[in-house]
Amino acid sequence: MIFTLIMGFVVGVFYPQAQPYVAKGAEQAGLDIKDALLPAATLLLALAAMAVALGLLGVSKAPVLLLLGAAIGVLKDPILARITSR
């Protein structure tokens, strides 16, 4: 279970690096994704890919932990700022 949480965190931290690839793929597929929706679409695709990878590895399927880890990864900067400000 902790592995799923860690993998969700990894997705949350590193999904911005996948945005150019998602934009290029959407353009090649003829999809018009607005710039405001691109980060959300990238995060959803990254989470779906990680869920498939975890399923293939036989890791326990706990989507709540995957999403919790991703949320912590996405919000890591405000969380760290809040913790270190004291």
N, C-alpha and C positions, 0 to 999 in steps of 0.2 A: 504494500500500500504506500509506503513512503517513496518508493521508486516512481509511482504514478504522480505523486505530489511534486517530486523533484523534476520530472519530465514536463509537467505543466508549467513549473517555474521557468524552465529553460525555454519553452515556447513563448511565454510571456515576455521574457527578456530579449530574445533574439528575433521575434517576428518582424520588426521593422526592416531588418536586412533582406527579407524576402519580398518586400513591396515592389521593387523594380521588376522582379521576375513575374509576379502576379499581374502587374500592369501590362507587361509585354505579352504574357500569355492571353490576357483578356483582349488585348488589341488584335492579336493574331486570330483569336476566335470570333472577332467581330462584336465583342461585348463592349458597351460603353459604360464603364464604371466611373462615376463622378469622383473627383479628387477627395471629397469629404468622406466618401464611403470606402475608399481604398484601404485605409488601415483596418477597418472592421472586417472587410472581406478577406484581407490577408490573415488576420488573426483567426477567423473561422476556418479558413483553408488549412492553416498550420495546425490548429487543434484537431481537425478531422484527420489530417495526415498522421499526427502523433497517436490518435486513438486507434487508427488502423495498425500502425507499427506496434503499439502495445498489445493489440489483439493478436497479431502474428507471433509476437514473442511469448504469448501465453501469460502475460502479467494480468493480475486480477483487474477486472473491469470495474473501476470506480470513477465514473465520469464526474462526480462531485469533487473528488480530489484533484482530478485533472484541471477542472475549471477553477478551483480554489488556488491551485499552484499558479495557473496562468494569470489570475487576477493579482496575486501577490507580485508576480514578475512584472506585469504591466505597471503596477503602482509602486514599484520598489523605490523610486526617487522620493515621492512624498512621504512614504513610510519611513525611510531612512532619515529624512530631514526632520520628521516629527520626533523620532527616537533620539537623535543626536542633539536636538535643540535644548534638551534639559540639562 
